């Protein structure tokens, strides 16, 4: 899972592979070098991006405003910046 995390001065960038329209929101392991996340939201008009931000914020116990989509707006492969945490804390909370 460490390959999915990149520590920066602002926080941690998490590489995520999103599977939209799932039966529930959950982390299901790794997809290459990215965290594989299933989301209930459809990939329409940014709904999956919004749900991904909300889900990771809840999972990592940070405010939604501290989770920002860095890249992958229209892709299943996304990179999200999590502010206010370090890679070790993210790794522990994702276990």
DOKE-252502 format. One line per field, with one value per atom (N, C-alpha, C): residue number from 1; atom name; x, y, z. Coordinates in nm, 4 decimals, always signed. Last residue first. Example, Ala and Ser with C-alpha at 12.3 -4.5 7.8 and 13.67 -1.06 7.14 Angstrom:
REM residues 2
pos	(2, 2, 2, 1, 1, 1);
site	(N, CA, C, N, CA, C);
px	(+1.2850, +1.3670, +1.2900, +1.3190, +1.2300, +1.3200);
py	(-0.2250, -0.1060, +0.0030, -0.5690, -0.4500, -0.3300);
pz	(+0.7080, +0.7140, +0.7870, +0.7800, +0.7800, +0.7800);
END
This chain:
REM residues 95
pos	(95, 95, 95, 94, 94, 94, 93, 93, 93, 92, 92, 92, 91, 91, 91, 90, 90, 90, 89, 89, 89, 88, 88, 88, 87, 87, 87, 86, 86, 86, 85, 85, 85, 84, 84, 84, 83, 83, 83, 82, 82, 82, 81, 81, 81, 80, 80, 80, 79, 79, 79, 78, 78, 78, 77, 77, 77, 76, 76, 76, 75, 75, 75, 74, 74, 74, 73, 73, 73, 72, 72, 72, 71, 71, 71, 70, 70, 70, 69, 69, 69, 68, 68, 68, 67, 67, 67, 66, 66, 66, 65, 65, 65, 64, 64, 64, 63, 63, 63, 62, 62, 62, 61, 61, 61, 60, 60, 60, 59, 59, 59, 58, 58, 58, 57, 57, 57, 56, 56, 56, 55, 55, 55, 54, 54, 54, 53, 53, 53, 52, 52, 52, 51, 51, 51, 50, 50, 50, 49, 49, 49, 48, 48, 48, 47, 47, 47, 46, 46, 46, 45, 45, 45, 44, 44, 44, 43, 43, 43, 42, 42, 42, 41, 41, 41, 40, 40, 40, 39, 39, 39, 38, 38, 38, 37, 37, 37, 36, 36, 36, 35, 35, 35, 34, 34, 34, 33, 33, 33, 32, 32, 32, 31, 31, 31, 30, 30, 30, 29, 29, 29, 28, 28, 28, 27, 27, 27, 26, 26, 26, 25, 25, 25, 24, 24, 24, 23, 23, 23, 22, 22, 22, 21, 21, 21, 20, 20, 20, 19, 19, 19, 18, 18, 18, 17, 17, 17, 16, 16, 16, 15, 15, 15, 14, 14, 14, 13, 13, 13, 12, 12, 12, 11, 11, 11, 10, 10, 10, 9, 9, 9, 8, 8, 8, 7, 7, 7, 6, 6, 6, 5, 5, 5, 4, 4, 4, 3, 3, 3, 2, 2, 2, 1, 1, 1);
site	(N, CA, C, N, CA, C, N, CA, C, N, CA, C, N, CA, C, N, CA, C, N, CA, C, N, CA, C, N, CA, C, N, CA, C, N, CA, C, N, CA, C, N, CA, C, N, CA, C, N, CA, C, N, CA, C, N, CA, C, N, CA, C, N, CA, C, N, CA, C, N, CA, C, N, CA, C, N, CA, C, N, CA, C, N, CA, C, N, CA, C, N, CA, C, N, CA, C, N, CA, C, N, CA, C, N, CA, C, N, CA, C, N, CA, C, N, CA, C, N, CA, C, N, CA, C, N, CA, C, N, CA, C, N, CA, C, N, CA, C, N, CA, C, N, CA, C, N, CA, C, N, CA, C, N, CA, C, N, CA, C, N, CA, C, N, CA, C, N, CA, C, N, CA, C, N, CA, C, N, CA, C, N, CA, C, N, CA, C, N, CA, C, N, CA, C, N, CA, C, N, CA, C, N, CA, C, N, CA, C, N, CA, C, N, CA, C, N, CA, C, N, CA, C, N, CA, C, N, CA, C, N, CA, C, N, CA, C, N, CA, C, N, CA, C, N, CA, C, N, CA, C, N, CA, C, N, CA, C, N, CA, C, N, CA, C, N, CA, C, N, CA, C, N, CA, C, N, CA, C, N, CA, C, N, CA, C, N, CA, C, N, CA, C, N, CA, C, N, CA, C, N, CA, C, N, CA, C, N, CA, C, N, CA, C, N, CA, C, N, CA, C, N, CA, C, N, CA, C, N, CA, C);
px	(-0.5345, -0.5140, -0.6435, -0.5733, -0.6225, -0.6085, -0.4476, -0.5938, -0.6527, -0.1751, -0.2394, -0.3912, -0.1407, -0.1192, -0.1899, -0.1818, -0.2720, -0.2620, +0.0379, -0.0981, -0.1992, +0.2515, +0.2376, +0.0959, +0.2201, +0.2013, +0.1809, +0.0333, +0.1540, +0.1276, -0.2042, -0.1642, -0.0309, -0.2841, -0.2872, -0.2539, -0.4565, -0.3796, -0.3881, -0.4321, -0.4898, -0.4026, -0.4992, -0.4128, -0.4903, -0.5372, -0.5998, -0.4994, -0.5617, -0.4654, -0.5306, -0.7076, -0.7118, -0.5981, -0.8355, -0.7106, -0.7059, -1.0603, -1.0724, -0.9481, -1.1091, -1.0446, -1.0744, -1.1599, -1.2445, -1.1888, -0.9702, -1.1093, -1.2029, -0.7014, -0.7894, -0.9360, -0.5516, -0.5594, -0.6554, -0.6307, -0.5149, -0.5179, -0.8904, -0.8575, -0.7450, -0.8423, -0.8515, -0.8120, -0.9378, -0.9178, -0.9457, -1.0105, -0.8688, -0.8372, -1.2839, -1.2109, -1.0605, -1.3610, -1.3746, -1.2945, -1.1280, -1.2392, -1.2413, -1.0429, -1.0029, -1.1243, -1.0439, -1.0812, -1.0219, -1.0211, -0.8960, -0.9172, -1.2917, -1.2028, -1.0750, -1.3801, -1.4385, -1.3446, -1.2194, -1.2179, -1.2708, -1.2955, -1.1591, -1.1484, -1.5661, -1.5344, -1.3943, -1.5391, -1.6122, -1.5750, -1.3928, -1.3397, -1.4053, -1.5779, -1.4435, -1.3800, -1.7932, -1.8098, -1.6736, -1.6761, -1.7246, -1.7363, -1.6285, -1.5182, -1.5574, -1.8874, -1.7915, -1.6720, -1.9969, -2.0545, -1.9568, -1.9214, -1.8378, -1.8896, -2.1089, -2.1056, -2.0298, -2.0868, -2.1575, -2.1461, -2.0376, -1.9322, -1.9911, -2.2385, -2.2121, -2.1035, -2.1507, -2.1859, -2.1575, -2.0426, -2.1817, -2.2206, -1.7139, -1.8027, -1.9429, -1.4163, -1.5489, -1.6399, -1.0765, -1.1913, -1.3182, -0.7450, -0.8684, -0.9890, -0.4624, -0.5597, -0.6904, -0.2053, -0.3125, -0.4033, -0.0307, +0.0261, -0.0777, -0.2535, -0.1219, -0.0618, -0.4707, -0.4822, -0.3535, -0.5468, -0.4618, -0.4940, -0.8471, -0.7096, -0.6355, -1.0961, -1.0875, -0.9466, -1.2915, -1.1565, -1.1392, -1.6285, -1.5311, -1.3947, -1.9693, -1.8391, -1.7429, -2.1676, -2.1347, -1.9973, -2.2106, -2.3209, -2.2961, -2.0887, -2.0767, -2.1948, -2.0446, -2.1696, -2.1579, -1.6845, -1.8140, -1.9289, -1.3850, -1.4860, -1.6221, -1.0723, -1.2129, -1.2981, -0.7663, -0.8359, -0.9814, -0.5497, -0.6723, -0.7211, -0.2841, -0.3242, -0.4404, -0.2597, -0.3022, -0.3445, -0.0298, -0.1047, -0.1323, -0.0311, -0.0053, -0.0907, +0.0958, +0.0268, +0.0675, +0.2661, +0.1274, +0.0542, +0.5034, +0.5059, +0.3653, +0.4193, +0.4615, +0.4662, +0.4341, +0.4335, +0.4877, +0.2285, +0.3425, +0.3338, +0.1022, +0.1142, +0.2418, +0.1114, -0.0011, +0.0082, +0.3152, +0.3385, +0.2267, +0.2085, +0.2950, +0.3214, +0.0828, +0.0000, +0.0868);
py	(+0.0522, -0.0925, -0.1634, +0.3214, +0.2435, +0.0930, +0.4177, +0.4300, +0.3496, +0.3684, +0.3053, +0.3070, +0.5378, +0.3934, +0.3194, +0.7886, +0.7408, +0.5892, +0.7953, +0.8027, +0.7515, +0.7862, +0.6818, +0.6790, +1.0232, +0.8937, +0.7808, +1.2678, +1.2166, +1.0750, +1.5389, +1.4061, +1.3694, +1.7779, +1.7668, +1.6301, +1.6761, +1.7731, +1.7395, +1.4703, +1.4713, +1.5629, +1.4703, +1.5262, +1.5305, +1.2039, +1.2972, +1.3407, +1.0903, +1.1243, +1.2305, +0.8153, +0.9489, +0.9657, +0.6337, +0.6527, +0.7966, +0.6732, +0.5871, +0.5982, +1.0157, +0.8856, +0.8032, +1.2825, +1.2013, +1.0602, +1.3700, +1.4153, +1.3257, +1.3241, +1.2116, +1.2458, +1.5016, +1.4613, +1.3445, +1.5988, +1.6570, +1.6256, +1.6716, +1.5940, +1.6660, +1.6967, +1.7652, +1.6715, +1.7232, +1.6234, +1.6903, +1.9093, +1.8729, +1.7671, +1.9265, +2.0364, +2.0076, +1.7161, +1.7030, +1.8094, +1.6579, +1.7325, +1.7149, +1.3139, +1.4521, +1.5256, +1.0282, +1.1161, +1.2562, +0.8538, +0.9046, +1.0023, +0.8058, +0.6941, +0.7405, +1.0650, +0.9922, +0.8814, +1.1171, +1.2077, +1.1361, +0.9109, +0.9139, +1.0050, +0.9906, +0.8589, +0.8581, +1.2450, +1.2287, +1.0988, +1.1797, +1.2757, +1.2566, +1.0040, +0.9575, +1.0488, +1.1727, +1.0618, +1.0089, +1.3405, +1.3957, +1.2865, +1.1521, +1.2294, +1.2849, +1.0652, +0.9690, +1.0417, +1.3058, +1.2420, +1.1436, +1.4381, +1.4524, +1.3845, +1.3582, +1.4955, +1.5108, +1.0179, +1.1201, +1.2546, +0.7455, +0.8340, +0.9444, +0.7066, +0.6841, +0.7801, +0.5835, +0.6927, +0.6552, +0.3855, +0.3711, +0.4736, +0.2599, +0.3677, +0.3463, +0.0984, +0.0844, +0.1907, +0.1383, +0.1837, +0.1636, +0.0500, +0.0188, +0.0485, +0.2445, +0.1903, +0.1689, +0.1580, +0.2456, +0.1698, +0.0104, +0.1004, +0.1957, -0.2461, -0.1971, -0.1154, -0.2012, -0.2182, -0.1605, -0.3376, -0.2619, -0.2973, -0.3230, -0.3671, -0.2771, -0.2101, -0.3542, -0.4036, +0.0032, -0.0166, -0.1667, +0.1048, +0.0239, +0.0271, +0.1569, +0.2237, +0.1399, -0.0858, -0.0085, +0.0555, -0.1700, -0.1864, -0.1119, +0.0706, -0.0499, -0.0570, +0.2842, +0.2060, +0.0719, +0.2814, +0.3426, +0.2424, +0.2276, +0.1474, +0.2049, +0.3922, +0.3970, +0.3041, +0.3924, +0.3381, +0.3210, +0.6437, +0.5658, +0.5170, +0.7634, +0.7162, +0.6201, +1.0354, +0.8966, +0.8651, +1.2463, +1.2196, +1.0699, +1.4263, +1.2979, +1.2882, +1.7539, +1.6394, +1.5124, +1.9551, +1.9892, +1.8773, +1.8314, +1.9340, +1.9677, +1.4780, +1.6081, +1.7072, +1.1288, +1.2393, +1.3655, +0.9108, +0.9968, +1.1150, +0.5824, +0.7037, +0.7796, +0.3479, +0.4354, +0.5690, +0.2081, +0.2592, +0.3535, +0.1155, +0.2336, +0.2913, -0.1196, +0.0000, +0.1253);
pz	(+0.6934, +0.7168, +0.7409, +0.6864, +0.5729, +0.5922, +0.9115, +0.9038, +0.7892, +0.8504, +0.9665, +0.9555, +0.6233, +0.6128, +0.7277, +0.7415, +0.6356, +0.6243, +0.9154, +0.9692, +0.8669, +0.7321, +0.8338, +0.8908, +0.5835, +0.5179, +0.6196, +0.7766, +0.7132, +0.6610, +0.7366, +0.7846, +0.7208, +0.6189, +0.7639, +0.8195, +0.3185, +0.3976, +0.5467, +0.0597, +0.1937, +0.2782, -0.2787, -0.1751, -0.0440, -0.5045, -0.4111, -0.3059, -0.8247, -0.7209, -0.6350, -1.0050, -0.9460, -0.8466, -1.2584, -1.1847, -1.1361, -1.4036, -1.2850, -1.1978, -1.5082, -1.5168, -1.3921, -1.4957, -1.5828, -1.6008, -1.3021, -1.2973, -1.3789, -1.2456, -1.2740, -1.2712, -0.9671, -1.1078, -1.1228, -0.7175, -0.7837, -0.9330, -0.5094, -0.6282, -0.7024, -0.1611, -0.2893, -0.4024, +0.1640, +0.0588, -0.0756, +0.3488, +0.3446, +0.2396, +0.3454, +0.2816, +0.2727, +0.5052, +0.3599, +0.2863, +0.7751, +0.7152, +0.5633, +0.8508, +0.8241, +0.7672, +0.8736, +0.9843, +0.9698, +0.6699, +0.7263, +0.8414, +0.6116, +0.6423, +0.7134, +0.5462, +0.6594, +0.7059, +0.3218, +0.4378, +0.5618, +0.1483, +0.2015, +0.3229, +0.1033, +0.1596, +0.2204, -0.0167, +0.1096, +0.1797, -0.2505, -0.1536, -0.0172, -0.3693, -0.3367, -0.2325, -0.4177, -0.3221, -0.2776, -0.6121, -0.4853, -0.3788, -0.8149, -0.7575, -0.6212, -0.8718, -0.8166, -0.7544, -0.9738, -0.8546, -0.7905, -1.2067, -1.0883, -0.9626, -1.4038, -1.3536, -1.2220, -1.3227, -1.3992, -1.3289, -1.2347, -1.2880, -1.3757, -0.9325, -1.0749, -1.1243, -0.6016, -0.6937, -0.8389, -0.4452, -0.4884, -0.5940, -0.5091, -0.4659, -0.5214, -0.4180, -0.4792, -0.4202, -0.4734, -0.3961, -0.4768, -0.4413, -0.5142, -0.4255, -0.4623, -0.3686, -0.4448, -0.6974, -0.6484, -0.5531, -0.8475, -0.7464, -0.6892, -0.8920, -0.9322, -0.8191, -0.6703, -0.8151, -0.8724, -0.3458, -0.4374, -0.5820, -0.1521, -0.1723, -0.2685, -0.1287, -0.1521, -0.1825, +0.0565, +0.0053, -0.0091, -0.0280, +0.0452, -0.0229, -0.0491, -0.0504, +0.0328, -0.2320, -0.1118, -0.1296, -0.4891, -0.3947, -0.2637, -0.7327, -0.6505, -0.5545, -0.9149, -0.9163, -0.8440, -0.9896, -0.9573, -0.9650, -0.8716, -0.9390, -0.8999, -0.8923, -0.8520, -0.9377, -0.7511, -0.8673, -0.8257, -0.6285, -0.6113, -0.7463, -0.4423, -0.5749, -0.5558, -0.2351, -0.2405, -0.3833, -0.0949, -0.2171, -0.2206, +0.2064, +0.1415, +0.0161, +0.2452, +0.3039, +0.2321, +0.1596, +0.1948, +0.2673, +0.0971, +0.2008, +0.2483, +0.0636, +0.0109, +0.1268, +0.0110, +0.1072, +0.0412, -0.1427, -0.1681, -0.0733, -0.1714, -0.0901, -0.1246, -0.3026, -0.3355, -0.2633, -0.1900, -0.3249, -0.3684, +0.0493, +0.0533, -0.0844, +0.0000, +0.0000, +0.0000);
END
